[in-house]
Amino acid sequence: EQIQNNPELQQFALAEGRAAFGDNCAPCHGSGGQGARGYPNLNDDVWLWGGTLADIQHTITVGVRSTDAHTRQSQMPAFGRDGILTPAQIDDLVEHVVHLSGRPADERALRRSGKLFSDNCAGCHGPVGKGDRKLGAPNLTDNEWEYGSSREAIQDQIWNGHGGVMPTWAGRLSPETIKALAVYVHSLGGGE
């Protein structure tokens, strides 16, 4: 916050953060932070763990599903691969998620999927699919999809429960570089 209130310091932090991003973050998030399948877009306002400067700095510091004792943790169950749900139940949930995102969905599947969603998904994604930042559970009602928005991509996510890893940058980068990275990522347009 002190950096943001000092234009000269902010310009320095942005330049340092841009350079550190190019060297360390761009291979996964893209040179402009646009993301790719399995790697979050850092230009939008969709944040699994929060988009404040402090939230971003914390995520960079401890990583996601990484080696730090305080790493951000969340894991989507592999409902199909682990035999938790049947293929037909997963097909119904796909239609439910498609519907939550505001797209037309199979009405018969929607009638069957309400209890399935409530019993298996609402604990993390919430009763109406809005997600939960405390759990790192994405909002299913927006048009932002880390693993794709097609029915096939949604089915794959429910079946396999993908969850990427972001490295722990503490110890690899100095605290000052991490802070500069947080300032830069926050400036990409999606920070809160």
N, C-alpha and C positions, 0 to 999 in steps of 0.2 A: 504494500500500500504506500510506503514511503517512496518507493521507486516510481509509482504512478503519479505521485504528487510533485516529482522533480523532473521536468522535461529533459534536462541534460542526462540525468541518470537513467531515465527511461530509454532514451535513444541508445545509450551504451548497452543497457540490458537487452534491448531488442537486437542489436547487432551481434552481441555475444550469443544470445539465444538462437538466432538464425544460423550462425556458424555451427553451434553445437547440434542443432536440429539436423542440419545437412549431413554432419558426420555420424550421428548416432540414431536418429529417429526416421529419417527419410527412407531408408531401405524397406521399412514396413509401412509407414504412414504416407509415403509419397513425398516428393520434393516440395509440394505445396500444402501438405497436410491433408490431402483429399481422401486418403485411405484407399483400401482395396478390400476384396472379399476376405473377411476374417480380421481386418485391421481397421479400427475406427477412423471415420472422417473427423478431423479436428477443426474443420471449418464451420460445422453446423452447431446448433445449440442443443445437441443430444449428448448427454453425459450420463454414463452408467453410474458414476461415483460422485458427480457434482462438478461444476465448471467454474467455481470460484478460483482465484489465484491460490488460496490455501489448499483446496481440493486437488488442483492440478499438480501443485508442488508435492503434495503427499503421494499421489499416484506415481509420479516420476521417481520419487525417492524409494518407495517400497515395492513398486511393480504390481503386477496382477498375476495371481497364481504362480508366484515366483519363489525365490529362495529366502527373502527377508522374513524374519519372524512375524512381522506386522503386515505382510503383503495383503493386498486386497484379495479376498477369496469369494468366489461364487462358482457354482458348477451346475449347469443344466443337466438333469438326469438324461441318460440314454434310454428313453422309454421303450424303444423297439429293440435295440441291440441287447439290452439287458432283460428283455422279456417282461417288462413292467406292464405294458399295454399290448394289445393285439394289433396287427396291421389295420384292421377295420376301425378300431378305436382311434388310431393315429390318423387315418384318413378323415375321420369326423373332426378331430381336433384341427387338422389343417384347414378345413372349411370354417371352423370357428375363428381361427386366427385371421383368415382372409376377411371374414365378416367384420372382426374387430377393427381391421385397418380400413374399413369403409368401402370394401369392394363387394360385388355380388358373390353370394355363396349358395351352395346347395341347401335348400330349405329342410329337406329330410335330415341331412347331416346336422344341421343346426339344432333341430329338435332333440337329437340324440346326444349332442356334445355339451350341453349346458352343465350337466352334473359331472361329466368327465373333466371339463375345464375347472369347475369348482373344486373337485377332489384332488386334481393332480397339478394344476397350474396356478390357481389363484393365490396359493400360499406365498408365492414369490412375485408373480406378475400382478397381483391384486384382483379383486372380484370383477373389474371391468377391463383388465388388461393394461392399466396405466403404468405398470412397473413399480419398482421400489429401489431407490438409490442406496438405502442402507444395505441392501442385499446384492446390489449390482445387477438387478433384474431389469431387462429392457422393457420399455413401453411398446406394447404391441399394437397400439392404436394410431401410431404415426406412420409416416412413409419412409422411415430410416431403418435400413436392414443391413446389419453387419455381414450376414451370410447369404443375403439374397431374398427377394420378395416373391419369387414365383412359387407356385404350389409345390414344385419339386424341391426347391431350396428349403421351404418351410418343413416339408416332410422329412428331408434329410436332417434338419436341425432337431426336430422332435425325436426322430429315430436314433440319431447318434449323439446328440447333446454336445455339440462342439463348444469348446472354450479355449481361446488362445491364451498365450502367456506373454506378458510384457516383462522384460527384465527389471530387476532391481538395479537402479542406477546409483544408489548410495554406495560409496566406496569405489565406484568406477569413475564417477564425476565428482568434482568438488561441490560443496553446498552452494557456493556462489554460482557455479555453472548450472546447477539444478534450478536455482531461483531464476536465473536468466532464461532458461528453457521454459519455465512456467509463465514468465512474462510474455515470451514470444508466442507460445501456444495459445495463451489467453487472448493475444492480439489478433489471432488468425480469423476472428469473426464469431467464434462460437462461445467465447468465455462469458461468464455471468457476472 
